[in-house]
Amino acid sequence: MTYDVGSDERLTWWTMRVQTRLRLVGAPWVHSHRARYPGLLVLRNGPRTPWQLSPLVVDSASCVHRRVPECLSVGALRAHLESKARALPSPGRRSVLLCADEPTAANWELARTAGGATIHADRQGEAHCLSGEELEEGDTLTVFAFTRPNYNGGLASFPQHTLLFSHAELPPYPGDPSDTTSSNGTWASSSGGAWDPAKAVFVAPQPSNGDEYGVWHLETGHLEHPTLLPPRKGST
């Protein structure tokens, strides 16, 4: 997902649908420009907007006018929405909250080059998903991607992209009675087998699915619903 994040604090969210059954394996990693990245949340089959997730938020303008503490910064909003997501019931599943970043992990730091120049150096940070959790075809994933100017705040326009990567197993899963591929390692494996890039699953918002896309500017309360464009052909 690629989008402009400007130089203010924002929450951008979008929905997308899983197109094939799979099982998450191991720890995920996030690819995003750290100059604007302070974290993300991913909900499975849960609320699709921040106000659906938290009655306290109500709507973007109301948060600003009432000076609700949870709406005054992306850090406070992220923590509030995460706590609400963790508290949601999820019958038959471990949690509605499928993935989240670790807010205490550094995403960038000041560093010095060999020539003595001071630069902003991106760091990987840390994220967690429910390892071993199965996703079913048609499951809805809602991404809450938070942005703020960590550095280079003078850039009024800043193209951002947010990609969450994870290893996954595709059925038949290793050890299932129907599994006939374990011996030759053609399934994706985290325990000695070979990961097969040809089996990569790319999940992205699709306008044809009725997927949603919204942007909330925290300082002003301004809300946008930009036109959602389909992924470029050949995107992976």
C-alpha positions as CSV (number, residue, x, y, z in Angstrom):
1,M,0.0,0.0,0.0
2,T,1.5,3.4,-1.1
3,Y,0.1,6.7,0.1
4,D,1.1,10.3,0.9
5,V,1.5,11.1,4.6
6,G,2.6,14.7,4.5
7,S,4.2,16.2,7.7
8,D,1.4,15.9,10.3
9,E,0.3,13.1,12.6
10,R,-2.2,10.8,10.9
11,L,-4.0,7.5,11.1
12,T,-4.5,5.8,7.7
13,W,-6.5,2.6,7.5
14,W,-7.6,0.2,4.8
15,T,-9.3,-3.1,4.5
16,M,-8.4,-6.1,2.4
17,R,-9.4,-9.7,2.0
18,V,-7.4,-12.9,2.2
19,Q,-7.7,-14.8,-1.0
20,T,-6.5,-18.2,0.1
21,R,-6.2,-20.3,3.3
22,L,-2.9,-20.1,5.0
23,R,-1.2,-20.4,8.4
24,L,1.2,-17.7,9.7
25,V,4.6,-18.9,10.8
26,G,7.3,-17.2,12.8
27,A,7.9,-13.4,13.3
28,P,6.8,-10.9,10.7
29,W,8.8,-7.8,9.6
30,V,7.6,-4.4,8.4
31,H,8.9,-2.4,5.4
32,S,8.1,1.3,5.7
33,H,9.8,4.6,5.6
34,R,10.9,5.2,9.2
35,A,10.9,9.0,8.8
36,R,7.1,8.7,9.2
37,Y,6.5,5.3,10.7
38,P,5.5,5.0,14.4
39,G,3.6,1.7,14.2
40,L,0.6,-0.3,13.0
41,L,-2.2,-2.7,14.0
42,V,-3.8,-5.4,11.9
43,L,-7.3,-6.7,12.9
44,R,-8.8,-9.9,11.5
45,N,-12.6,-9.9,10.9
46,G,-13.0,-6.9,13.3
47,P,-14.0,-3.3,13.3
48,R,-13.1,-1.5,10.0
49,T,-12.8,2.1,11.3
50,P,-11.4,3.6,14.5
51,W,-14.8,4.7,15.6
52,Q,-16.2,1.2,15.2
53,L,-13.4,0.0,17.4
54,S,-13.7,2.6,20.2
55,P,-16.9,4.4,21.2
56,L,-14.7,6.9,23.0
57,V,-13.3,8.1,19.7
58,V,-16.8,8.7,18.2
59,D,-15.5,10.5,15.1
60,S,-12.5,12.5,14.1
61,A,-13.9,16.0,14.5
62,S,-15.4,15.2,17.9
63,C,-12.1,14.0,19.2
64,V,-10.5,17.4,18.4
65,H,-13.3,19.5,19.8
66,R,-13.6,17.5,23.0
67,R,-9.8,17.3,23.4
68,V,-10.0,13.6,24.1
69,P,-6.5,12.6,25.4
70,E,-6.5,9.4,23.4
71,C,-6.9,11.4,20.1
72,L,-4.2,14.0,20.8
73,S,-1.2,12.0,19.4
74,V,-0.7,8.9,17.3
75,G,1.1,7.3,20.2
76,A,-1.9,7.7,22.5
77,L,-4.3,6.7,19.8
78,R,-2.3,3.6,18.9
79,A,-2.1,2.5,22.5
80,H,-5.9,3.1,23.0
81,L,-6.9,1.2,19.8
82,E,-4.6,-1.7,20.6
83,S,-6.1,-2.1,24.1
84,K,-9.6,-2.0,22.6
85,A,-8.7,-4.6,19.9
86,R,-7.2,-7.0,22.5
87,A,-10.4,-6.8,24.5
88,L,-12.7,-7.8,21.7
89,P,-14.2,-11.3,21.8
90,S,-13.1,-13.6,19.0
91,P,-15.1,-16.9,19.1
92,G,-13.0,-19.8,18.0
93,R,-10.0,-17.5,17.4
94,R,-7.1,-16.4,19.6
95,S,-7.7,-12.7,19.1
96,V,-9.2,-10.1,16.7
97,L,-5.8,-8.4,16.9
98,L,-3.7,-10.4,14.4
99,C,-0.5,-8.3,14.3
100,A,1.0,-5.3,16.0
101,D,4.3,-3.5,16.2
102,E,6.3,-3.2,19.4
103,P,6.2,0.5,20.3
104,T,9.3,0.4,22.5
105,A,11.5,-0.9,19.8
106,A,13.6,1.7,17.9
107,N,12.7,2.3,14.3
108,W,15.5,4.8,13.7
109,E,18.5,6.5,15.3
110,L,21.1,9.1,14.7
111,A,24.3,7.7,13.4
112,R,27.6,8.9,12.0
113,T,29.1,8.0,8.7
114,A,32.8,7.1,8.1
115,G,33.2,10.7,6.9
116,G,31.8,12.1,10.2
117,A,28.4,13.2,8.9
118,T,25.4,12.8,11.2
119,I,22.5,10.9,9.5
120,H,19.2,9.4,10.4
121,A,19.6,5.6,10.2
122,D,16.5,3.4,9.8
123,R,16.2,0.4,12.1
124,Q,14.0,-2.6,11.6
125,G,12.0,-2.2,14.8
126,E,9.9,-5.1,15.9
127,A,6.4,-6.5,15.1
128,H,4.4,-9.6,16.2
129,C,1.7,-11.7,14.7
130,L,-0.2,-14.6,16.1
131,S,2.2,-17.3,14.8
132,G,0.5,-20.5,14.0
133,E,-2.8,-18.7,13.4
134,E,-4.8,-19.8,10.4
135,L,-6.4,-17.3,8.0
136,E,-9.3,-18.5,5.9
137,E,-10.2,-17.4,2.4
138,G,-12.4,-14.3,2.6
139,D,-11.2,-13.2,6.0
140,T,-11.1,-9.4,6.3
141,L,-7.9,-7.7,7.4
142,T,-8.0,-4.1,8.6
143,V,-4.7,-2.2,8.8
144,F,-4.4,0.8,11.1
145,A,-1.1,2.5,9.9
146,F,0.0,5.5,12.1
147,T,2.3,8.2,10.8
148,R,4.1,11.1,12.3
149,P,7.2,13.2,11.3
150,N,10.0,11.4,13.1
151,Y,12.5,13.4,11.1
152,N,12.6,15.4,7.8
153,G,9.4,17.1,9.1
154,G,9.8,20.0,6.7
155,L,8.7,17.9,3.7
156,A,5.0,18.8,3.1
157,S,4.6,15.8,0.8
158,F,6.0,12.4,1.8
159,P,5.3,9.2,-0.1
160,Q,4.9,6.3,2.3
161,H,4.4,2.6,1.8
162,T,3.6,0.0,4.4
163,L,4.2,-3.7,3.8
164,L,3.9,-6.4,6.4
165,F,5.8,-9.6,5.5
166,S,5.4,-13.0,7.2
167,H,6.3,-16.6,6.4
168,A,3.2,-18.8,5.9
169,E,2.3,-22.3,5.2
170,L,-0.3,-23.2,2.6
171,P,-2.5,-26.3,2.9
172,P,-2.1,-29.2,3.1
173,Y,-0.1,-28.2,6.2
174,P,2.9,-30.2,7.3
175,G,1.9,-33.1,9.5
176,D,-1.7,-33.2,8.2
177,P,-2.9,-36.6,7.1
178,S,-3.4,-35.2,3.6
179,D,0.2,-33.8,3.5
180,T,2.1,-35.5,0.7
181,T,4.7,-32.8,0.1
182,S,6.8,-32.7,3.3
183,S,9.3,-35.3,2.0
184,N,10.4,-33.1,-0.9
185,G,10.1,-29.7,0.8
186,T,7.8,-28.1,-1.7
187,W,5.7,-26.4,1.1
188,A,6.9,-23.4,2.9
189,S,8.6,-24.5,6.1
190,S,10.1,-22.8,9.1
191,S,11.8,-25.9,10.4
192,G,14.4,-26.9,7.8
193,G,12.4,-27.1,4.6
194,A,12.7,-24.6,1.8
195,W,10.6,-21.5,1.5
196,D,9.1,-21.3,-2.0
197,P,8.9,-17.7,-3.3
198,A,6.7,-18.9,-6.2
199,K,4.0,-19.6,-3.6
200,A,4.0,-16.0,-2.2
201,V,0.5,-14.7,-1.3
202,F,0.0,-10.9,-1.9
203,V,-2.9,-9.4,0.0
204,A,-3.9,-5.8,-0.9
205,P,-7.0,-3.6,-1.0
206,Q,-9.2,-4.2,-4.0
207,P,-11.9,-1.6,-5.0
208,S,-13.9,-4.5,-6.5
209,N,-14.3,-6.0,-3.1
210,G,-15.7,-2.9,-1.6
211,D,-12.6,-2.4,0.5
212,E,-12.2,0.9,2.3
213,Y,-9.5,3.5,2.7
214,G,-9.5,6.4,5.1
215,V,-7.2,9.1,6.5
216,W,-7.6,10.9,9.8
217,H,-5.5,14.1,10.4
218,L,-5.3,14.1,14.2
219,E,-4.5,17.8,14.7
220,T,-7.4,19.2,12.7
221,G,-9.8,16.3,12.8
222,H,-10.0,16.4,9.0
223,L,-11.2,13.1,7.5
224,E,-10.5,11.9,4.0
225,H,-11.8,9.0,2.0
226,P,-9.5,9.0,-1.0
227,T,-10.3,6.9,-4.1
228,L,-8.8,3.4,-3.6
229,L,-6.9,2.3,-6.7
230,P,-6.1,-1.3,-7.5
231,P,-2.5,-2.5,-7.1
232,R,-0.3,-2.0,-10.1
233,K,0.0,-5.0,-12.3
234,G,3.0,-7.1,-11.3
235,S,3.0,-5.8,-7.7
236,T,4.4,-8.4,-5.3
